[in-house]
Amino acid sequence: MKQNLSVFPTTSFIRVFCLLAFVFATTSGFTESQKNLTVGKVPDNIKVLLADYSQHINSGKTSYPSFYTNSLKVLIKDRRDYYNELYKTGLHTNLTSIQSGFHFETASVSLSMNQLHIELLETVTMFGYPILDQAENYPMISAARWAITNTNNDNVKQALEKYVASTADAVNYSIFNGAETVFRVQHSIDISIKGGQLQFVKDEFTDKEIDNGDGFDNVAWVNNVPIRSKPDLTSMPDYIIYNTPVEVLGQQLLDDYTRAYGESVPLAITASFTYARTSAANYRVYSSNTTKKCPGNSSIFQDTAYYNQLAAYKAVWMTTGCDDCTDYVSQALRQGGFPTDTIWKFSPAPGTYTWRVADYSSNPQGLFYWLDNTWAATTQYTSSTSLQLGDLMTDSYYWDGVRYHGAGHVVIVTRISPVKYSGHTNDRKDYLLSSSPSLSWFWHIKDNLFH
C-alpha cells in the first residue's frame, strides 16, 4: 500500500527519503549468518514503528497510515472498541483513556527473507470512572437494605449493616478516584519489508497467564484474518450486579449472611478484634502490575521492589522465591487486624507453614485451617457478587465432609465497583476477575467474629 502523499504535500519527498533510510537502517543490523538480534536489542527505527502502533491504540490515529495493512487497521479499531466494551459492559464503567506501551527490553527480533518477526510484551493501561454517580444507587447496597428488612436475626442485620458501610466507602472511592486496569499482553508481530515499504502485516497476542483463566485480550489469526477470543462479559461480577433484580441479589446476600452470622459459634479463645477491611485492601500498595519476571520462573511476573521491606516480612518473601501468594495475603490480613500467634506468624524466618501456605492441612496447619479452627473466620460465598473489600478468592478448595474450605492460590479483594483483586504469584494490583476465572472460589472473612 502506498502512502497517500497528498495528505502531507509539503513533506512528501522528505517522508519517502526517511522511509527508505528507515528500511536500510533496520535491515543493515542483520547479516546472512546472523538472523537474530540479542533479546532487548531493538533498532531505534523499529522503536519508532512500534511507538506509532501505540499511538494508534491510544488515540485511534496514526502518523503513518502506510505502516498498516487493512487487516491491521481493522485489528487496531477492534482493540479500541473491545476495551470500551469491556469497561462499559463488563465493568459498568466509562473508559476515558487507553495507554499502550511496548517493553523493548523483552523483545526478540529476527529477520527471515523480507520479513521481520518481533516477540515482545506490551502493557495496556485503561482508565475510567464508574457510570454510577453515588454509592447509594449501587445495586448491592440496595440488595443489602432489602436483606436487612427481611431478617429478624440481629447478628445478620448487624453484619449486613457493616456490609453497607464498607461497600459504600469502597464504591465512593471508585467514583472519585476512577478505575485503572492493566493488561500484560504478549505479542508476536510480523513486519514486511518490500520495495522500500514497511508494514505491519500480522499481530497475534494474548494476555493469558497462570492466574487469569482464559485471559481477557486474545487475538489469533485464521486464514490471514485476526479473530478475537472474547470472554463472556455478561458473566463478569459487575454486569451481573447491574442486570439482576435487587430482590434476587438481596436473597443471595441474606442466604450468605445467614449462613455466616445466623448462629453464634462459641470459641475457646477470648481475645477479639474487628477486621479492618479497608486497611487490608490498602495492602495493594505492596504489589504492582510489573513486567519484570521472577528470576526463578520465567512464567511469573514479580518485582520485589514493591514488596513490604519490613525485615521480618522480607525474610519470608526472600526465601519463598516465586511462590509467595499466601505470604502476601497473610501480610494483608495482619494489616487488617488479625493477631499473630505461635501458629500463624512471620518469624522466625522464613515464617510458619500457616503464614506461607493456604491449604487446609491440619498438621502443619495451612492458612485456611488456621482461619477456620482458630477464628471460625471464613464462609464460602455462592457468588463473586457478594464480595467485600478484604475477602479472599482461591483457585481450589478442600471438602472435609461437612463444608468447603479454601486452598491453593489465594488473593485478596481490593476494589469494589468494579470488583478487583490484588496478590502475588503473579504480582497483580487491582486486577479484574475474569468471566471464566481460575479464581472461582469466594471466601468471606467475617467482621464480627465473636458474639
Sequence and secondary structure as in RCSB ss.txt:
>XXXX:A:sequence
MKQNLSVFPTTSFIRVFCLLAFVFATTSGFTESQKNLTVGKVPDNIKVLLADYSQHINSGKTSYPSFYTNSLKVL
IKDRRDYYNELYKTGLHTNLTSIQSGFHFETASVSLSMNQLHIELLETVTMFGYPILDQAENYPMISAARWAITN
TNNDNVKQALEKYVASTADAVNYSIFNGAETVFRVQHSIDISIKGGQLQFVKDEFTDKEIDNGDGFDNVAWVNNV
PIRSKPDLTSMPDYIIYNTPVEVLGQQLLDDYTRAYGESVPLAITASFTYARTSAANYRVYSSNTTKKCPGNSSI
FQDTAYYNQLAAYKAVWMTTGCDDCTDYVSQALRQGGFPTDTIWKFSPAPGTYTWRVADYSSNPQGLFYWLDNTW
AATTQYTSSTSLQLGDLMTDSYYWDGVRYHGAGHVVIVTRISPVKYSGHTNDRKDYLLSSSPSLSWFWHIKDNLF
H
>XXXX:A:secstr
    GGGSTTTHHHHHHHHHHHHHHHHTT BTTB B  TT   HHHHHHHHHHHHHHHHS  S GGGB HHHHHH
HHHHHHHHHHIIIIISSEEEEEEEEEEEEEEEEEEEETTEEEEEEEEEEEEEEEES   GGG HHHHHHHHHHHT
   HHHHHHHHHHHHHHHHHHHHHHHH EEEEEEEEEEEEEEEETTEEEEEEEEEE   TTSTT S EEEEETTE
EEEE   GGGSHHHHHHTS HHHHHHHHHHHHHHHHSS    S        HHHHHGGGGG      EETTEEEE
E  GGGS   HHHHHHHHHHTT  HHHHHHHHHHHTT    SSS S STT  HHHH  S  BTTB HHHHHHHHH
  EEE S GGG  TT EEEEEEEE SS EEEEEEEEEEEETTTTEEEETTTTEEEEE  SS S  EEEEE S   
 
